Amino acid sequence: MLEKLGLFGLFLGCMLAATVVPFSSEALVAGAMLLDYKLWVIVLVAALGNTAGGMISFLMGWLCKWEWLERWFRVKREKLMRVHDRIKRYGLGAALLTWMPVVGDLIAIAMGLMRMNPWWTLLLMFVGKLARYVVSALLLGLTGWF
């Protein structure tokens, strides 16, 4: 399927993986590496897609009420409050950690709830996610998978 959708499929899959839809975008990057795309293009598209998904989570926090997050997205208030307290300590720098599985979504949602600067959040989120895919692609290449 990825082969048919190409880079758009990679972007879309990485975007969905950065929302509350749980699956590994690294598997998509690995699949794209089997196709005839330049590595830097794969990494850039994956980072852009994952950042778009992270900003969707950020906007969910910005626009939603607590009750909606708990009810529709099954985000527990207690867990989000723990993340919220840590973000207060690190400020906008927390956006660099939105690449992390599971808690990255919570960080993005909490940053939206806290009304963090969306432009700085976007920039730092992209930097963190780009670094993630650079490291992932290098590890996949160095381990002999590609």
Backbone torsions as a table, in degrees:
resi	resn	phi	psi	omega
1	MET	NA	-42.9	179.5
2	LEU	-58.6	-38.5	-178.9
3	GLU	-60.3	-39.0	-179.6
4	LYS	-72.7	-37.3	-179.5
5	LEU	-85.8	-18.0	176.5
6	GLY	59.9	-138.2	-176.9
7	LEU	-67.6	-30.3	176.2
8	PHE	-64.2	-40.2	177.0
9	GLY	-64.1	-39.2	176.7
10	LEU	-63.2	-46.3	178.8
11	PHE	-59.7	-49.7	-177.6
12	LEU	-63.3	-45.0	179.4
13	GLY	-63.0	-43.0	179.0
14	CYS	-68.5	-33.1	176.5
15	MET	-65.7	-47.3	179.9
16	LEU	-64.1	-36.3	-179.8
17	ALA	-65.8	-20.9	-179.5
18	ALA	-92.4	2.5	176.1
19	THR	-102.2	-158.8	-179.4
20	VAL	-79.7	5.8	175.7
21	VAL	-85.6	112.9	-172.6
22	PRO	-87.0	112.4	165.5
23	PHE	-165.3	169.3	-171.8
24	SER	-90.5	119.1	175.8
25	SER	-77.0	-20.0	177.0
26	GLU	-63.0	-32.3	176.4
27	ALA	-63.7	-37.4	177.2
28	LEU	-67.5	-39.5	177.4
29	VAL	-63.5	-43.2	178.1
30	ALA	-61.0	-42.6	177.9
31	GLY	-64.5	-39.8	179.1
32	ALA	-67.2	-30.2	178.5
33	MET	-67.7	-21.5	176.7
34	LEU	-77.5	-20.0	179.0
35	LEU	-86.0	179.0	-172.4
36	ASP	-94.3	48.8	178.0
37	TYR	-105.3	149.3	175.3
38	LYS	-67.9	143.6	-175.6
39	LEU	-60.8	-40.8	-178.8
40	TRP	-65.1	-31.3	177.8
41	VAL	-69.7	-43.7	178.2
42	ILE	-59.2	-48.1	-178.5
43	VAL	-62.9	-44.1	-179.5
44	LEU	-65.1	-45.7	-180.0
45	VAL	-64.1	-42.6	179.0
46	ALA	-62.6	-43.8	-179.7
47	ALA	-65.9	-40.9	178.3
48	LEU	-65.0	-44.1	179.3
49	GLY	-64.1	-44.2	-179.1
50	ASN	-67.8	-34.6	176.0
51	THR	-66.8	-41.3	177.3
52	ALA	-59.5	-42.9	177.3
53	GLY	-65.1	-39.1	177.2
54	GLY	-63.5	-37.5	178.7
55	MET	-72.5	-27.1	172.8
56	ILE	-63.8	-44.1	176.8
57	SER	-62.7	-41.4	177.2
58	PHE	-58.6	-46.7	179.8
59	LEU	-66.0	-33.4	174.9
60	MET	-58.8	-43.9	177.9
61	GLY	-66.3	-38.7	-178.0
62	TRP	-67.0	-41.1	-171.7
63	LEU	-97.1	-24.5	-172.4
64	CYS	-87.0	160.2	171.1
65	LYS	-94.1	157.3	179.1
66	TRP	-51.2	-46.0	-175.9
67	GLU	-60.1	-38.2	180.0
68	TRP	-66.0	-43.8	-179.4
69	LEU	-61.7	-42.4	179.9
70	GLU	-68.6	-42.1	-173.2
71	ARG	-77.2	-51.7	-171.8
72	TRP	-89.6	-30.4	-175.7
73	PHE	-111.8	1.1	177.0
74	ARG	55.5	38.1	175.5
75	VAL	-93.7	115.9	-177.0
76	LYS	-75.3	133.2	-178.5
77	ARG	-59.0	-41.2	-178.1
78	GLU	-62.3	-44.3	-179.7
79	LYS	-65.1	-43.4	179.8
80	LEU	-65.3	-35.1	179.0
81	MET	-68.2	-35.5	176.3
82	ARG	-64.1	-43.9	177.7
83	VAL	-64.3	-42.5	178.8
84	HIS	-55.0	-45.5	-179.3
85	ASP	-64.3	-38.3	178.1
86	ARG	-69.1	-38.0	179.7
87	ILE	-64.7	-37.0	177.4
88	LYS	-57.8	-34.1	-180.0
89	ARG	-73.1	-40.8	-174.1
90	TYR	-97.5	-15.1	178.5
91	GLY	64.9	-144.1	-177.1
92	LEU	-63.2	-23.2	178.5
93	GLY	-58.7	-21.0	178.0
94	ALA	-62.5	-24.8	179.4
95	ALA	-62.2	-26.2	177.2
96	LEU	-63.8	-20.5	-176.2
97	LEU	-99.0	6.3	-178.8
98	THR	-69.8	-7.5	177.1
99	TRP	-73.6	-18.0	-174.0
100	MET	-67.1	138.0	177.8
101	PRO	-59.6	144.5	176.6
102	VAL	65.4	-64.2	-176.1
103	VAL	-72.7	-21.0	178.5
104	GLY	-60.8	-40.6	177.1
105	ASP	-63.4	-42.8	179.4
106	LEU	-64.8	-37.9	177.6
107	ILE	-62.3	-46.1	-179.4
108	ALA	-62.9	-44.3	179.2
109	ILE	-62.6	-46.0	-179.3
110	ALA	-63.1	-38.5	178.2
111	MET	-64.1	-36.2	175.4
112	GLY	-66.3	-43.5	177.1
113	LEU	-59.3	-34.6	-178.2
114	MET	-83.7	-1.4	179.9
115	ARG	57.0	43.8	176.4
116	MET	-65.3	157.2	-179.5
117	ASN	-59.0	117.2	-175.2
118	PRO	-65.7	-31.2	-178.5
119	TRP	-71.8	-44.1	176.6
120	TRP	-67.7	-37.7	177.2
121	THR	-60.8	-46.7	179.1
122	LEU	-58.5	-48.5	-178.2
123	LEU	-62.9	-49.5	-178.1
124	LEU	-69.1	-34.8	176.0
125	MET	-62.2	-45.2	179.1
126	PHE	-61.0	-43.7	179.9
127	VAL	-60.0	-46.3	179.5
128	GLY	-63.3	-42.7	-178.0
129	LYS	-72.5	-35.9	176.0
130	LEU	-62.2	-44.7	177.8
131	ALA	-59.9	-40.3	178.8
132	ARG	-58.2	-46.9	-176.7
133	TYR	-75.1	-29.6	174.5
134	VAL	-63.1	-48.2	179.5
135	VAL	-63.8	-43.6	179.6
136	SER	-59.9	-46.8	-178.7
137	ALA	-64.8	-40.6	178.1
138	LEU	-64.5	-42.9	178.4
139	LEU	-64.8	-40.5	177.7
140	LEU	-63.4	-40.1	179.3
141	GLY	-70.4	-41.2	-176.8
142	LEU	-73.3	-27.2	-179.2
143	THR	-80.6	-0.4	177.1
144	GLY	85.7	9.5	178.0
145	TRP	-71.0	-28.0	-176.8
146	PHE	-137.6	NA	NA
